[in-house]
Amino acid sequence: MGFFEKLRSAIRKIKTKLIVYTILALIIVVWLVAPLCTAIKDAEFVSGTTFTVNPFDADLWRVFFTQISLGITSPLAQFGKCFTEMYFSTFVSMLKFTFVVYAFFASIGIVKAFPRHEYEDIENGSSDWSENGEQYRVLSRNKGIVLAEKNYLPVDKRGNVNVLVVRRFWCW
């Protein structure tokens, strides 16, 4: 089993989780990243300084917390503001950071879902081990002790015909 087959198997295994996490990431972008972006730019615009120049300015932080609380209560309006000229560069940089974090965690999930060996998704104990009717040299197609849908253990066979039946036991 090559690398790309393992990768395809891992992605197939966690496809639903990836879809859910992508939807959650989009919700985070709308509900958190967009209000955070607009709050940062509004605070810098109102106070006249930036967070990198004077991070301890009380007026800057007051405006920031006021704007972030307003932004979280109306996220779609803030998301629309992010596409204006004043906010767009900050929004794109925060979006890049969010995408990198999402890609990091998604890649960890994919790596953890990699198959451990080449027989991981193959059913053990099935008749898939044989090809082109090969199992009928040992088993019967028509009569005997039922092993599977079209596989019977013949009772008139010479040699060992011991059968172990494994079944779920219901106990109320």
Secondary structure, 3 states (H helix, E strand, C coil): CCHHHHHHHHHHHCHHHHHHHHHHHHHHHHHHHHHHHHHHHHHHHHHCCCCCCCCCCHHHHHHHHHHHHHHHHCHHHHHHHCCCHHHHHHHHHHHHHHHHHHHHHHHHHHHHCCCCCCCCCCCCCCHHHCCCCHHHHCCECCCCEEEECCEEECCCCCCCCCCCCCCCCCCC
